[in-house]
Amino acid sequence: MSEDGPRRAAPGEVSDETLRRVAMSRGEYERLCRLLDRDPSPVELGMAAALWSEHCGYKHSRPLFHHFPTEGPRVLTRAGEENAGAIDLGEGWVAVFKMESHNHPSAVEPYQGAATGVGGILRDIFAMGMRPVALLDSLRFGELDDARNRHLFQGVVAGVGGYGNCVGVPTVGGEVQFDPGYDGNPLVNVMCVGVGRREQLLSASARGVGNPLVLVGADTGRDGIHGATFASVELDEDAGAQRPAVQVGNPFMEKLLMEACVELAERHADWIEGLQDLGAAGLTSSSVEAAARAGTGVVIDVGRVPRRERGMSAYEVMLSESQERMLVIPKREHLDDVLALMRRWELRADVVGEVTADGRATVYADGGAEARIPVSVLTDPPLYPPEARRPAELDRLWAEDLAALPDLAASGAAAAGEWLLALLAAPNIASRAWIYRQYDHQVLNGTVVLPGGDAAVIRVPGMRAGIAVATDCNARFVALDPRTGAQMAVAEAARNVVATGAEPVALTDCLNFGNPERPEVAYQLEQSVIGLSEAARALGTPVVSGNASLYNETPRGGVPPTPTIGMLGLLADVERHLTIGPGPGDLLVLLGAPPAQEAATLAGSEYLARAHARLAGRPQLDLARERAVQRVVLDAHRRGLLTAAHDLSEGGLAVALAECLLAATGHSAPGAGFVPDPALDLGPRLDAALFGEAPSRLLVGVADAEALAAVLALAREADVTAVSLGEVVVEEEPRLRLGPLDVACDSLRDGYEKGLPRALGE
Amino acid sequence: MRAAVVVFPGTWSDRDCVHALGTVGIESRRLWHRETRIEPDELVVLPGGFSYGDYLRCGAIARFSPVMAAVRRHADAGGLVIGICNGFQVLCEAGMLPGALMCNDSLLFRCQEVHLRPGSARSSFTRELDPERPLRMPISHGEGNYYADRSTLDRLEAEERIAFRYVDAGGRATREANPNGSLRNIAGVLNEAGNVLGMMPHPERACEALLGGDDGNAIWRSLLAAPTGRATGAAVS
């Protein structure tokens, strides 16, 4: 070991096997040598490979990020600059939020994969000094008739709950979809929202030369080494053998870390320069990214890192992804204060290094340098602009003439009711209570609108305003048209938030795609980012944070393109929120389009998939109309005209109406039935009218004829279609009536509530 | 009345309890698990959470904590103690209440609304509650399946120490209304003296209309209606 540089590999010594193990290409290795002007040491190679992985370096997705609108009057951070996006809620309050994926670990070990996914996103939020107040999970699995998919689904739900419940942060919402395209490669996206005062907003930077680096929390073990690279390669049949790359969560430790970090931010923000979580690539990424933000360097002595195993090498310590660890960068003079605070929370805290001025990441072990590498090299991954090719099959899918399919009306009088029952019981539509009953969704006494509606509403103590949050993405639309489909994901997430009466403010995204080195996947990724950006711009909701999870492939192919959106909205007064359940006697109005629809609106619908076993057609969205519809709802709510609102999505008008009625009275008798306006016209295409999935539509409730007239007038002024649908009636044996539909609500409820448990064989 | 809300490192309902007690005018302080000073007139609240992570068994470690020795002395002297959710588990583990809380019969964590029928005029926690009017509040637990042997259960019934039972909205203790498999639909029990209550449901979450209802406040109001001075549940009988 020389004084001036780390131990080196001899030129040409690096084998293909070594590069394969760290998931670095030969070309990337040569680039690294060029930037260093020498060969890297083994530790340097590991550090660079981890930070240049897709998971940390976003080398395939970053070239697209310039599309995102990232600025807005409420935005306090720039996307990508910090661990999560921060927005100004007013009255001195700030919300930070972000969504992240934990797909690959969950495919191998669903409980721990999902649990540590929750742990990771929580740390991103409290690293910014904010108290996490809400979690949401957006999940995708293969169909439940397959035992392995059931195992993954049950394990993931238990893992999300197991971790979130123990930490004491409510899981208030999310969504789940089942599609054969996710067989063996589930998507587990978790979003977290944190709230606090503006003064406690922290940065994750290693400022102040000579300030110590303090590692807090769990001891470092061999778990999860190469998790970042693992997340950036395709899963093969052998994925089970990768289990050592999956970490095990300790939510109790996380709770201590959370309380300690929030206390630090709330009361002693002046003690510290930076706070950073240890996620993918562990100590390497946390220290290097913190140095990069501050334009400084770091030196770490791995001998001072507390370990849980003997004989760990510098390489293993630097790349371990042991969970529940944070890096604190206190001001020198407050080091003892920080250590004492951590001790009070019964947390281990050790000085493992310090901030330097040399712009390098230096790693010492046993007195010798194992790495001395410029931070700028580590944070400068190669970028691969997508080489996109439009999949040829899109033409065929778009050309399919849905009008040529036989209409539901031809199947006899009872068919419509049978299909409504089937759709309500379908795993993609049925009640999610089986899931959210396993999540503590009320701890912290802030959940005003519980799971089961369009969006959750959170109350923050001391603040009059409320926060509405929802996640969304219908991958069928994205598969049919990545650009429009991604627009629709943003539009639906915003509409969900609007349905609570909240104004959509900003979004986070989680881009789940297959292998971007395949041109068809590159096309999906590129067009999705473009569409997402267009919709975000049109709806005034900048992208403040995000995450990309690529290489979601199995030997059987890539996952459906799934750019999940997490939308945050703001309610002026949390007391004045809407739910999806109208009151007895309310009148319902369909906003955005007339009930009569063309067969083309069956494109990508659940009905089309089930009744005609196909994914086809071309979804259409008019962003100007979407915005106008949302404005009408918000205007009407501001004037106090609305009693309820519900977004139309999977299953279309008939399913949305059923959901409204089931939510109206709960299980109590008498219940809510529906009687349509005699003049209601469902048009020539019954299946499209009842189950078509045209976007930009909501059902709203009004209390009386006067409010009805006012809402219709508002819609007219905004050039938005609004049709009076009928009346919610209280009946001993409530029935849903609409066109040929005349179904007992009890049977609808039975199918809706038991759909998911039945699909699981319960 | 004043309250001391115990905070173990893994407790998460402490703030909710402070908030809920505040809505009915009970001032409270948070009591760290290493502390041992409890005023005789304080209501001790053991809130929900996972006291020390509870990977072994809920409450199994908490019973050995410094604060629990003080809580036991407080109870022995007639002071009021309520354990909610994890607090109930801790009280059972500590032997301050009979029985045990096993895994839910579904083997799944359950967070949902339940209805409770108050069943005891013997304690100041429940004396003012109307047995004919079920209380609506949430549960949130994985281990709330109450178990005790038959003679203990018979004795609890005979001594009017079953504070709450899971019932349906109409007040019937049916199998469907029981969310976790608890024997005889038991949701909460009292100690012999009536000054210690353990319950799985969360009254502190049912504390305002905005959160879906305020039935939980009825329990605090019952306490407030008790004779003033040194608050003892044991004074009744």
Interface residues (C-beta under 8 A of the other chain):
Chain A: A158 G161 G162 N165 C166 V167 G168 N250 P251 F252 M253 K255 L256 E259 W345 E346 A433 Y436 R437 Q438 Y439 D440 H441 Q442 V443 L444 N445 T447 V448 L450 R459 P461 V574 E575 H667 S668
Chain B: P9 G10 T11 W12 S13 R15 D16 H19 A20 G48 G49 F50 Y52 G53 D54 Y55 L108 F109 R110 C111 Q112 P138 S140 G142 A169 H202 E204 R205 C207 L210 L211 G212
